[in-house]
Amino acid sequence: MLTLKIRTNEPVSVGIFMAFPPRSPNQKNQQRTRRKAKPKTKTVRKDPLFVNGERPRPMYVDYKNVELLKKLVNRHGKIVSRRKTGCTAVSQHAVSKAVKRARFMALMPFVGE
């Protein structure tokens, strides 16, 4: 069955499939209501490298502290992003240097499991 109507807003049907479903007269005037966005509460994440809530100066992460570095690396051996760890940009830079140095010194694997 093939029915085609040209220059109208009626649906074009080919077989049992339709290009778009027919609308009832009530749907044309009906407007969609939007839901109100929930207010997002920001939780202040504490940097895992801070000592007693203060940033150590100079920012240095010991590459020999493998237990700390393992927390900042995922199981595949990739350095976890700032958004997930809660590090600041400065501490994340120090973490990446320490992880790379520990890998080079064979204290950590380059790839995970």
N, CA and C atoms as a LAMMPS dump frame, in Angstrom:
ITEM: TIMESTEP
0
ITEM: NUMBER OF ATOMS
339
ITEM: BOX BOUNDS ff ff ff
-5.0000000000000000e+02 5.0000000000000000e+02
-5.0000000000000000e+02 5.0000000000000000e+02
-5.0000000000000000e+02 5.0000000000000000e+02
ITEM: ATOMS id mol type element x y z
1 1 1 N 0.856 -1.166 0
2 1 2 C 0 0 0
3 1 3 C 0.902 1.229 0
4 2 1 N 0.676 2.115 -0.918
5 2 2 C 1.485 3.311 -1.038
6 2 3 C 0.558 4.49 -1.226
7 3 1 N 0.56 5.389 -0.229
8 3 2 C -0.259 6.591 -0.349
9 3 3 C 0.636 7.797 -0.168
10 4 1 N 0.601 8.695 -1.101
11 4 2 C 1.396 9.906 -1.038
12 4 3 C 0.509 11.107 -1.282
13 5 1 N 0.667 12.1 -0.43
14 5 2 C -0.033 13.365 -0.647
15 5 3 C 1.02 14.443 -0.667
16 6 1 N 0.978 15.255 -1.635
17 6 2 C 1.997 16.276 -1.802
18 6 3 C 1.424 17.634 -1.407
19 7 1 N 2.286 18.47 -0.795
20 7 2 C 1.96 19.831 -0.38
21 7 3 C 0.913 19.893 0.729
22 8 1 N 0.918 18.905 1.583
23 8 2 C 0.046 18.951 2.752
24 8 3 C 0.852 18.551 3.982
25 9 1 N 0.292 18.788 5.124
26 9 2 C 0.961 18.43 6.371
27 9 3 C 0.542 17.062 6.882
28 10 1 N -0.125 16.305 6.072
29 10 2 C -0.551 14.98 6.489
30 10 3 C 0.615 14.005 6.349
31 11 1 N 0.618 12.962 7.164
32 11 2 C 1.742 12.031 7.128
33 11 3 C 1.808 11.25 5.829
34 12 1 N 3.021 10.895 5.482
35 12 2 C 3.264 10.084 4.298
36 12 3 C 3.412 8.656 4.792
37 13 1 N 2.605 7.752 4.281
38 13 2 C 2.69 6.372 4.739
39 13 3 C 3.12 5.479 3.594
40 14 1 N 4.05 4.615 3.906
41 14 2 C 4.513 3.634 2.94
42 14 3 C 4.383 2.3 3.631
43 15 1 N 3.47 1.487 3.182
44 15 2 C 3.226 0.222 3.852
45 15 3 C 2.582 0.486 5.206
46 16 1 N 3.131 -0.121 6.259
47 16 2 C 2.569 0.078 7.591
48 16 3 C 3.36 1.108 8.395
49 17 1 N 4.469 1.622 7.841
50 17 2 C 5.282 2.598 8.543
51 17 3 C 4.875 3.997 8.146
52 18 1 N 4.951 4.924 9.095
53 18 2 C 4.594 6.306 8.821
54 18 3 C 5.806 7.186 9.097
55 19 1 N 5.937 8.27 8.334
56 19 2 C 7.067 9.166 8.502
57 19 3 C 7.03 9.829 9.879
58 20 1 N 5.865 10.257 10.337
59 20 2 C 5.707 10.768 11.691
60 20 3 C 4.304 10.428 12.148
61 21 1 N 4.11 10.195 13.438
62 21 2 C 2.808 9.74 13.921
63 21 3 C 1.77 10.853 13.839
64 22 1 N 0.523 10.486 13.624
65 22 2 C -0.528 11.506 13.564
66 22 3 C -0.757 12.124 14.937
67 23 1 N -1.087 13.399 14.943
68 23 2 C -1.341 14.115 16.195
69 23 3 C -2.833 14.312 16.393
70 24 1 N -3.214 14.257 17.632
71 24 2 C -4.601 14.55 17.93
72 24 3 C -4.749 16.066 18.059
73 25 1 N -5.945 16.615 17.935
74 25 2 C -6.12 18.068 18.022
75 25 3 C -5.716 18.641 19.38
76 26 1 N -5.782 17.851 20.443
77 26 2 C -5.425 18.345 21.762
78 26 3 C -3.917 18.56 21.922
79 27 1 N -3.133 17.793 21.201
80 27 2 C -1.683 17.874 21.338
81 27 3 C -1.111 19.131 20.704
82 28 1 N -1.797 19.715 19.742
83 28 2 C -1.273 20.882 19.043
84 28 3 C -1.181 22.092 19.973
85 29 1 N -2.18 22.278 20.822
86 29 2 C -2.22 23.45 21.68
87 29 3 C -1.535 23.22 23.03
88 30 1 N -1.18 21.997 23.277
89 30 2 C -0.609 21.667 24.575
90 30 3 C 0.878 22.06 24.602
91 31 1 N 1.285 22.76 25.647
92 31 2 C 2.682 23.149 25.772
93 31 3 C 3.353 22.281 26.813
94 32 1 N 4.641 22.07 26.592
95 32 2 C 5.392 21.25 27.524
96 32 3 C 5.767 22.086 28.74
97 33 1 N 5.669 21.47 29.891
98 33 2 C 6.065 22.161 31.11
99 33 3 C 7.463 21.693 31.488
100 34 1 N 8.317 22.663 31.806
101 34 2 C 9.686 22.326 32.187
102 34 3 C 9.77 22.134 33.685
103 35 1 N 10.604 21.194 34.066
104 35 2 C 10.839 20.975 35.486
105 35 3 C 11.853 21.989 35.974
106 36 1 N 11.694 22.382 37.212
107 36 2 C 12.654 23.31 37.79
108 36 3 C 13.944 22.559 38.097
109 37 1 N 15.054 23.2 37.797
110 37 2 C 16.345 22.584 38.069
111 37 3 C 16.6 22.577 39.569
112 38 1 N 17.126 21.452 40.036
113 38 2 C 17.426 21.345 41.458
114 38 3 C 18.666 22.18 41.758
115 39 1 N 18.663 22.893 42.843
116 39 2 C 19.863 23.669 43.178
117 39 3 C 21.01 22.726 43.529
118 40 1 N 22.146 22.964 42.895
119 40 2 C 23.291 22.102 43.12
120 40 3 C 24.106 22.639 44.291
121 41 1 N 24.34 21.777 45.229
122 41 2 C 25.142 22.164 46.372
123 41 3 C 26.579 21.725 46.124
124 42 1 N 27.481 22.692 46.212
125 42 2 C 28.886 22.377 46.002
126 42 3 C 29.501 21.926 47.312
127 43 1 N 30.123 20.759 47.278
128 43 2 C 30.827 20.288 48.438
129 43 3 C 32.3 20.652 48.265
130 44 1 N 32.859 21.194 49.295
131 44 2 C 34.253 21.596 49.234
132 44 3 C 35.111 20.362 49.474
133 45 1 N 35.86 19.993 48.452
134 45 2 C 36.724 18.835 48.588
135 45 3 C 38.058 19.276 49.154
136 46 1 N 38.548 18.48 50.062
137 46 2 C 39.835 18.796 50.641
138 46 3 C 40.911 18.123 49.812
139 47 1 N 41.938 18.86 49.491
140 47 2 C 43.039 18.329 48.714
141 47 3 C 43.699 17.198 49.499
142 48 1 N 43.887 16.024 48.901
143 48 2 C 44.459 14.899 49.647
144 48 3 C 45.929 15.098 50.028
145 49 1 N 46.583 16.075 49.437
146 49 2 C 47.988 16.291 49.74
147 49 3 C 48.218 17.351 50.812
148 50 1 N 47.163 18.079 51.186
149 50 2 C 47.321 19.12 52.196
150 50 3 C 47.61 18.479 53.563
151 51 1 N 48.416 19.166 54.356
152 51 2 C 48.771 18.676 55.688
153 51 3 C 48.096 19.578 56.706
154 52 1 N 47.234 19.016 57.523
155 52 2 C 46.461 19.763 58.526
156 52 3 C 45.669 20.91 57.889
157 53 1 N 45.161 20.688 56.7
158 53 2 C 44.357 21.697 56.012
159 53 3 C 45.157 22.796 55.348
160 54 1 N 46.471 22.725 55.388
161 54 2 C 47.297 23.75 54.769
162 54 3 C 48.151 23.144 53.666
163 55 1 N 48.401 23.966 52.66
164 55 2 C 49.208 23.521 51.535
165 55 3 C 50.683 23.514 51.94
166 56 1 N 51.367 22.396 51.737
167 56 2 C 52.791 22.372 52.073
168 56 3 C 53.572 23.238 51.088
169 57 1 N 54.532 23.996 51.62
170 57 2 C 55.344 24.851 50.76
171 57 3 C 56.796 24.482 50.95
172 58 1 N 57.522 24.198 49.945
173 58 2 C 57.118 24.083 48.546
174 58 3 C 56.303 22.808 48.335
175 59 1 N 55.448 22.823 47.309
176 59 2 C 54.614 21.662 47.012
177 59 3 C 55.508 20.544 46.485
178 60 1 N 55.61 19.486 47.259
179 60 2 C 56.458 18.366 46.87
180 60 3 C 55.77 17.091 47.293
181 61 1 N 55.684 16.148 46.381
182 61 2 C 55.13 14.829 46.665
183 61 3 C 56.288 13.852 46.553
184 62 1 N 56.514 13.097 47.609
185 62 2 C 57.644 12.172 47.622
186 62 3 C 57.356 11.007 46.687
187 63 1 N 58.235 10.786 45.737
188 63 2 C 58.028 9.707 44.774
189 63 3 C 58.233 8.343 45.42
190 64 1 N 58.861 8.296 46.601
191 64 2 C 59.078 7.027 47.29
192 64 3 C 57.859 6.606 48.118
193 65 1 N 56.893 7.522 48.282
194 65 2 C 55.671 7.219 49.023
195 65 3 C 54.678 6.549 48.074
196 66 1 N 54.91 5.263 47.84
197 66 2 C 54.144 4.531 46.827
198 66 3 C 52.695 4.339 47.254
199 67 1 N 52.442 4.234 48.55
200 67 2 C 51.064 4.039 49.029
201 67 3 C 50.191 5.246 48.678
202 68 1 N 50.722 6.438 48.835
203 68 2 C 49.967 7.64 48.467
204 68 3 C 49.769 7.714 46.956
205 69 1 N 50.807 7.39 46.21
206 69 2 C 50.721 7.476 44.753
207 69 3 C 49.752 6.443 44.176
208 70 1 N 49.634 5.294 44.818
209 70 2 C 48.697 4.27 44.337
210 70 3 C 47.252 4.736 44.456
211 71 1 N 46.984 5.617 45.431
212 71 2 C 45.63 6.148 45.588
213 71 3 C 45.292 7.138 44.484
214 72 1 N 46.3 7.728 43.887
215 72 2 C 46.1 8.746 42.855
216 72 3 C 46.265 8.184 41.451
217 73 1 N 46.387 6.848 41.345
218 73 2 C 46.527 6.174 40.058
219 73 3 C 45.463 5.092 39.997
220 74 1 N 44.801 4.927 38.844
221 74 2 C 43.757 3.9 38.763
222 74 3 C 44.379 2.523 38.528
223 75 1 N 43.548 1.517 38.435
224 75 2 C 44.064 0.144 38.344
225 75 3 C 44.762 -0.15 37.026
226 76 1 N 44.551 0.699 36.029
227 76 2 C 45.227 0.523 34.747
228 76 3 C 46.568 1.235 34.714
229 77 1 N 46.878 1.984 35.763
230 77 2 C 48.148 2.677 35.836
231 77 3 C 48.095 4.116 35.359
232 78 1 N 46.896 4.622 35.054
233 78 2 C 46.775 6.004 34.586
234 78 3 C 46.579 6.941 35.775
235 79 1 N 47.125 8.136 35.657
236 79 2 C 46.979 9.13 36.715
237 79 3 C 45.542 9.635 36.704
238 80 1 N 44.902 9.64 37.857
239 80 2 C 43.497 10.035 37.965
240 80 3 C 43.4 11.561 37.868
241 81 1 N 42.34 12.053 37.234
242 81 2 C 42.188 13.48 36.973
243 81 3 C 41.911 14.265 38.246
244 82 1 N 42.1 15.566 38.143
245 82 2 C 41.879 16.476 39.271
246 82 3 C 40.453 16.44 39.756
247 83 1 N 39.52 16.342 38.824
248 83 2 C 38.107 16.375 39.208
249 83 3 C 37.754 15.214 40.112
250 84 1 N 38.394 14.079 39.91
251 84 2 C 38.073 12.903 40.714
252 84 3 C 38.838 12.87 42.029
253 85 1 N 40.074 13.362 42.028
254 85 2 C 40.879 13.29 43.244
255 85 3 C 40.638 14.477 44.166
256 86 1 N 40.255 15.623 43.612
257 86 2 C 40.052 16.811 44.42
258 86 3 C 41.315 17.618 44.617
259 87 1 N 42.365 17.3 43.856
260 87 2 C 43.63 18.037 43.972
261 87 3 C 43.5 19.413 43.329
262 88 1 N 44.316 20.342 43.804
263 88 2 C 44.428 21.631 43.121
264 88 3 C 45.357 21.442 41.938
265 89 1 N 45.464 22.462 41.095
266 89 2 C 46.3 22.357 39.906
267 89 3 C 47.766 22.17 40.285
268 90 1 N 48.194 22.888 41.317
269 90 2 C 49.596 22.801 41.729
270 90 3 C 49.914 21.418 42.279
271 91 1 N 49.025 20.889 43.129
272 91 2 C 49.289 19.577 43.706
273 91 3 C 49.159 18.472 42.661
274 92 1 N 48.264 18.638 41.692
275 92 2 C 48.135 17.632 40.625
276 92 3 C 49.405 17.59 39.784
277 93 1 N 50.004 18.749 39.557
278 93 2 C 51.256 18.811 38.801
279 93 3 C 52.358 18.084 39.568
280 94 1 N 52.399 18.276 40.887
281 94 2 C 53.399 17.598 41.709
282 94 3 C 53.154 16.096 41.743
283 95 1 N 51.886 15.693 41.746
284 95 2 C 51.546 14.268 41.742
285 95 3 C 52.01 13.629 40.443
286 96 1 N 51.747 14.297 39.325
287 96 2 C 52.131 13.704 38.039
288 96 3 C 53.647 13.576 37.93
289 97 1 N 54.374 14.57 38.444
290 97 2 C 55.839 14.47 38.435
291 97 3 C 56.3 13.296 39.289
292 98 1 N 55.705 13.146 40.477
293 98 2 C 56.105 12.078 41.39
294 98 3 C 55.777 10.706 40.821
295 99 1 N 54.621 10.563 40.173
296 99 2 C 54.237 9.275 39.593
297 99 3 C 55.186 8.917 38.454
298 100 1 N 55.495 9.888 37.614
299 100 2 C 56.406 9.626 36.495
300 100 3 C 57.811 9.269 36.988
301 101 1 N 58.237 9.937 38.056
302 101 2 C 59.549 9.648 38.629
303 101 3 C 59.559 8.253 39.255
304 102 1 N 58.471 7.876 39.936
305 102 2 C 58.387 6.552 40.559
306 102 3 C 58.334 5.45 39.5
307 103 1 N 57.682 5.719 38.387
308 103 2 C 57.666 4.746 37.292
309 103 3 C 59.067 4.55 36.732
310 104 1 N 59.775 5.662 36.545
311 104 2 C 61.123 5.597 35.975
312 104 3 C 62.07 4.85 36.914
313 105 1 N 61.873 5.016 38.226
314 105 2 C 62.728 4.344 39.215
315 105 3 C 62.252 2.917 39.512
316 106 1 N 61.239 2.453 38.789
317 106 2 C 60.693 1.094 38.889
318 106 3 C 60.038 0.835 40.235
319 107 1 N 59.51 1.894 40.875
320 107 2 C 58.752 1.705 42.113
321 107 3 C 57.277 1.456 41.808
322 108 1 N 56.84 1.887 40.637
323 108 2 C 55.454 1.697 40.193
324 108 3 C 55.474 1.178 38.761
325 109 1 N 54.462 0.379 38.401
326 109 2 C 54.424 -0.108 37.016
327 109 3 C 53.911 0.98 36.06
328 110 1 N 54.344 0.899 34.813
329 110 2 C 53.851 1.831 33.799
330 110 3 C 52.425 1.48 33.41
331 111 1 N 52.099 0.208 33.377
332 111 2 C 50.739 -0.239 33.087
333 111 3 C 50.222 -1.026 34.264
334 112 1 N 48.899 -1.089 34.369
335 112 2 C 48.28 -1.77 35.51
336 112 3 C 48.241 -3.266 35.305
337 113 1 N 47.167 -3.836 35.795
338 113 2 C 46.987 -5.286 35.794
339 113 3 C 46.927 -5.863 34.408
